[in-house]
Amino acid sequence: MAAKEPLRVLISGGGIAGLTFARALICQRAHLASKLRNNHNDASRLRPLTIDIFEQAPELRPTVGGSITLQSSRGMLRTLGAWDPIQKRGVSVNRVITRSPTKLLTDLELINMPALQHMKEEGFLLCVLRSRILEEMNKLIFHNEPTEGESEADYGGPFQKEIDRLRDEGAATKVELHLGKRVLNVAQNKDGVLLTLSDHTSARGDVLIGADGIRSVTRSILQGPSNPQFSGHLSMGGGSYGNTDPEAEEFVQYLSPQGAYAIRVPAGDGSVSWGIIETTSEEHGEDWANAFGRVNPEVIREKIQKYWPNDKYLLQLLDNTPTEKLSMRGLYHRKSFQHPWFKERVGLLGDACHSMLPYMGQGANCAIIDAGVLSRTLLESTHFEVSTTSIATAFQQYQNERKSFSDQTVKMSEFMGSVMTLRNPLLVKVRDFLYPLMYKMPGLPQMFVKQIQAAKQSFYAPA
Ligand SMILES: Cc1cc2nc3c(=O)[nH]c(=O)nc-3n(C[C@H](O)[C@H](O)[C@H](O)COP(=O)(O)OP(=O)(O)OC[C@H]3O[C@@H](n4cnc5c(N)ncnc54)[C@H](O)[C@@H]3O)c2cc1C
């Protein structure tokens, strides 16, 4: 039988979505190889796979914020062998302390909710620096071996043995990371896609995944130029080190009756990631990377004193944050839901298709689950034939599985943002009374548990 032509996947963006997708493709292909072997078929019937990731920055670094909380993507990360290494670098949290001037809110022991009992041992929320997620994902994609202190048997998750076997047989997935290359344009026809890159080179492939964030070039090429909307929320904060206060390992959120919100989370490596958000009618830019080091700490000090005059820990965090790690920027999101996530051979992933406000901590979690689902639909659909039709079928299936949940999460994140920044004194009291009840009802925690389970199942192609 003639050898199969490779499937050539191009990815624009080396953030959480782009790197997780690359890892998911490698694992999904190993899954298909073991299915072939189990059915006594020669794994050489497997289609070769090449992956090229184009990242505009000269190194892998987070474009936004300091830390991430992971929960609903846990099942998917486990499947990809990434949960354990990432967990080791972060801090697991079971309790959220909520402070409000009405004193109706205190501590929420998340793990005591009936739906979450089985997670007691490893913690419900994992707080971790974004850079650690990128590092661990990069290591899994390119190095594939345990480093000191990691057990060889556990390393890399359920597919690592098959991935190693394919490599020994000379059938490894070929992955290349191209740093400092910005995707400027994409053209597609029935034979493939052609990228124009910022260094005057170009790249050809069968399919392009635009994982290029909230200001996605890929999205604007597919759907025409459109800007994300300013949410009316201004965020400021940073990464604080050397904290000795008793709350350094606690997840704390602060509400205020004046339309402001603050959060502090332990992020591993002895750091505390913190931020305050205030509502404003004045539009602010969202360029996070360029916001670092340009903020006068005294401006933030005044805001902390205005909104939380009796709290000493937020001021300590500010004092322990180096000026170059302070940032201030507007929060943006996209609220138009009618656009499809793909056109023929080009599809979108992560913030490129569903950027949301951070109040539910779901943007990266959704991106990770998207990545796993798309890896499955793409490899399944192109197993026999790589064509515009088979690729578009994969995108359609992925969109069917993921879009309505993501759209709901975008809406719910906006709703939570408005609830957390209420100003009306009566509504503030109602919120503070109802808020703990919401966590006691089965709905919300069960939504996360369902996601965790669904994420894992939706990765595996049926046997
Ligand atoms: C304050 C804040 C807190 C948050 N907290 C959480 C949380 O706790 N939990 C959670 O799940 N989510 C959280 N989020 C959301 C989360 O940050 C995003 O959903 C996540 O980063 C999306 O990942 P991404 O890879 O899609 O996009 P990005 O992280 O934006 O990555 C896109 C990558 O593409 C590159 N790129 C862009 N354009 C091009 C181009 N043309 N060519 C080549 N490369 C390009 C960029 O340099 C970047 O590396 C938070 C967001 C904010 C703002």
The ligand as an SDF file (V2000), in Angstrom:
LIG
                    3D

 53 58  0  0  0  0  0  0  0  0999 V2000
   -6.7260   39.2180   34.1540 C   0  0  0  0  0  0  0  0  0  0  0  0
   -7.0450   37.8970   33.5190 C   0  0  0  0  0  0  0  0  0  0  0  0
   -7.1310   36.7570   34.3090 C   0  0  0  0  0  0  0  0  0  0  0  0
   -7.4560   35.5410   33.7450 C   0  0  0  0  0  0  0  0  0  0  0  0
   -7.5590   34.4380   34.5540 N   0  0  0  0  0  0  0  0  0  0  0  0
   -7.9140   33.2610   34.0230 C   0  0  0  0  0  0  0  0  0  0  0  0
   -8.0400   32.1000   34.8540 C   0  0  0  0  0  0  0  0  0  0  0  0
   -7.8140   32.1620   36.0540 O   0  0  0  0  0  0  0  0  0  0  0  0
   -8.4100   30.9230   34.2740 N   0  0  0  0  0  0  0  0  0  0  0  0
   -8.6580   30.8280   32.9400 C   0  0  0  0  0  0  0  0  0  0  0  0
   -9.0070   29.7410   32.4670 O   0  0  0  0  0  0  0  0  0  0  0  0
   -8.5180   31.9000   32.1260 N   0  0  0  0  0  0  0  0  0  0  0  0
   -8.1630   33.1100   32.6290 C   0  0  0  0  0  0  0  0  0  0  0  0
   -8.0200   34.1920   31.8130 N   0  0  0  0  0  0  0  0  0  0  0  0
   -8.2120   34.0200   30.3560 C   0  0  0  0  0  0  0  0  0  0  0  0
   -6.9260   33.4820   29.7000 C   0  0  0  0  0  0  0  0  0  0  0  0
   -5.8640   34.3610   29.9520 O   0  0  0  0  0  0  0  0  0  0  0  0
   -7.0880   33.3670   28.1860 C   0  0  0  0  0  0  0  0  0  0  0  0
   -8.3090   32.7610   27.9030 O   0  0  0  0  0  0  0  0  0  0  0  0
   -5.9530   32.5230   27.5930 C   0  0  0  0  0  0  0  0  0  0  0  0
   -4.7250   33.1810   27.7830 O   0  0  0  0  0  0  0  0  0  0  0  0
   -6.2020   32.3040   26.1020 C   0  0  0  0  0  0  0  0  0  0  0  0
   -5.1190   31.6310   25.5400 O   0  0  0  0  0  0  0  0  0  0  0  0
   -4.8490   31.7470   23.9790 P   0  0  0  0  0  0  0  0  0  0  0  0
   -3.6640   30.8840   23.7160 O   0  0  0  0  0  0  0  0  0  0  0  0
   -6.0950   31.5140   23.2220 O   0  0  0  0  0  0  0  0  0  0  0  0
   -4.4810   33.2800   23.7330 O   0  0  0  0  0  0  0  0  0  0  0  0
   -3.2080   34.0980   24.2110 P   0  0  0  0  0  0  0  0  0  0  0  0
   -2.8050   33.6980   25.5820 O   0  0  0  0  0  0  0  0  0  0  0  0
   -3.5000   35.5170   23.9630 O   0  0  0  0  0  0  0  0  0  0  0  0
   -2.0480   33.6160   23.2220 O   0  0  0  0  0  0  0  0  0  0  0  0
   -2.0260   33.9930   21.8680 C   0  0  0  0  0  0  0  0  0  0  0  0
   -0.6110   33.8140   21.3460 C   0  0  0  0  0  0  0  0  0  0  0  0
   -0.6190   34.1120   19.9540 O   0  0  0  0  0  0  0  0  0  0  0  0
    0.4630   34.9740   19.6450 C   0  0  0  0  0  0  0  0  0  0  0  0
    0.0520   35.7360   18.4510 N   0  0  0  0  0  0  0  0  0  0  0  0
   -0.9060   36.6790   18.3760 C   0  0  0  0  0  0  0  0  0  0  0  0
   -1.0400   37.1050   17.1010 N   0  0  0  0  0  0  0  0  0  0  0  0
   -0.1490   36.3870   16.3640 C   0  0  0  0  0  0  0  0  0  0  0  0
    0.1680   36.3540   14.9690 C   0  0  0  0  0  0  0  0  0  0  0  0
   -0.4720   37.1220   14.0940 N   0  0  0  0  0  0  0  0  0  0  0  0
    1.1350   35.5130   14.5640 N   0  0  0  0  0  0  0  0  0  0  0  0
    1.7900   34.6970   15.4400 C   0  0  0  0  0  0  0  0  0  0  0  0
    1.5350   34.6950   16.7750 N   0  0  0  0  0  0  0  0  0  0  0  0
    0.5520   35.5200   17.2190 C   0  0  0  0  0  0  0  0  0  0  0  0
    0.6440   35.8210   20.8910 C   0  0  0  0  0  0  0  0  0  0  0  0
    1.9450   36.3790   20.9750 O   0  0  0  0  0  0  0  0  0  0  0  0
    0.3840   34.7790   21.9780 C   0  0  0  0  0  0  0  0  0  0  0  0
    1.5390   34.0660   22.3360 O   0  0  0  0  0  0  0  0  0  0  0  0
   -7.6920   35.4390   32.3490 C   0  0  0  0  0  0  0  0  0  0  0  0
   -7.5890   36.5720   31.5440 C   0  0  0  0  0  0  0  0  0  0  0  0
   -7.2640   37.7920   32.1100 C   0  0  0  0  0  0  0  0  0  0  0  0
   -7.1730   39.0030   31.2370 C   0  0  0  0  0  0  0  0  0  0  0  0
  1  2  1  0
  2  3  1  0
  2 52  2  0
  3  4  2  0
  4  5  1  0
  4 50  1  0
  5  6  2  0
  6  7  1  0
  6 13  1  0
  7  8  2  0
  7  9  1  0
  9 10  1  0
 10 11  2  0
 10 12  1  0
 12 13  2  0
 13 14  1  0
 14 15  1  0
 14 50  1  0
 15 16  1  0
 16 17  1  0
 16 18  1  0
 18 19  1  0
 18 20  1  0
 20 21  1  0
 20 22  1  0
 22 23  1  0
 23 24  1  0
 24 25  2  0
 24 26  1  0
 24 27  1  0
 27 28  1  0
 28 29  2  0
 28 30  1  0
 28 31  1  0
 31 32  1  0
 32 33  1  0
 33 34  1  0
 33 48  1  0
 34 35  1  0
 35 36  1  0
 35 46  1  0
 36 37  1  0
 36 45  1  0
 37 38  2  0
 38 39  1  0
 39 40  1  0
 39 45  2  0
 40 41  1  0
 40 42  2  0
 42 43  1  0
 43 44  2  0
 44 45  1  0
 46 47  1  0
 46 48  1  0
 48 49  1  0
 50 51  2  0
 51 52  1  0
 52 53  1  0
M  END
$$$$
